[in-house]
Amino acid sequence: MSNLYNLTHLDIGDTPLIKAAPLPDLPSKQVMIVGAQGAKRVSFEEIAAIPVPEATYKESGTVSFNPCPYSDLITAARSIYTEILDTEPLYETYAIAKNGDEFAGKLVYPYTSKRGTVHENYGISVVLRSSYNNNVAPSGADGQDTFICANGMMSGKHAWKARQTAGMAEAIVSHLRGSAGQATMKAGALIDLLDDWAEIPCADLMFYAYLGILRGRKVITPTLYSRALNYWEACTGGQLHDAHGDRTLASAFQSVTGALHSVVPTSRRTFGIGGAATAVTKAFASTGGSVAGIELPEFKLEDFAQFETV
């Protein structure tokens, strides 16, 4: 195997190293660093070619900053998830910003449904972030990915980040193994819900009520409200993703995840919105898609936005 895949900072033991998967077939599925000046999409080869800064130390001799190579983080994640999920990624996509000082990436794996078949609409998404300027700690999360549009929802309960100091290497590998071990269960829980929600009608007036509750509970901002509404109207009007234009509760939920394309995928805010939107959609589903009789307890976005940090 090419030296491109040699790990210099992380030790994954006997786990076989897996080569990079191809880029996605559609540009809309490619990841981008949101809001970062000069952000651009790159290949794994370009990621691996970015020089890794030297570690820095305190006067006491302890490590103050120990950057993990992006290629190590990606290769370790790809190899560990492939081993545990027992399948290779379908595609992967990366982006950098600030001349390579910040990085984001996503790997997408197939998902085997509860019926024992590979799901044709949804997969398992693994999102990674890190930096060489110490602004973003190595971090990751996994969740559901929608093939048609690359909408997705990460699990905040099992998101992780590791400080780039002493003990970083062990922490990253431990987090990756722990997350990969639960990835099918976490993504599958939402995918099964989406399949169920696809059977529940959601007319335009019901969707407006759905968005109104999300806005009234301060789950989404006015900007995200407008983006979700535009997404719904574009899909139901035949201008975007016909599969999301069928006016179901699943399509309503997809309008929210579509609006989140403008938000960093592993941020606390994204996890909060995703978890709260899931709770609201479950409440609608419990009444068969009707506002009447909905019971929705009070909650805060931070209830759904938790990181495990080492």
ABEGO torsion letter per residue (X at the ends): XBAAABBAABBAEABBBBBBBBBBABAAABBBBBGBBGBBBBBAAAAAABBBBBBBBBAAGBBABBBBBAAAAAAAAAAAAAAAAGBBBABBBBBBBGGGABBBBBBBBBBBBAAGBBBAABBBBBBBBBBAAGABBBBBBBBBBBAAAGBBBBBAAABBBBBBBBGAAAAAAAAAAAAAAAAAAAAAAAAAAAAAAAABBBBAAAAAAAAAAAAAAGABBAAAAAAAAAAAAAAAAGABGAAAAAGBAAAAAAAAAAAAAABBAABAAAAAAAAAAAAAAAAAAAAGGBABGBBBBBBBAAAABBBBBX
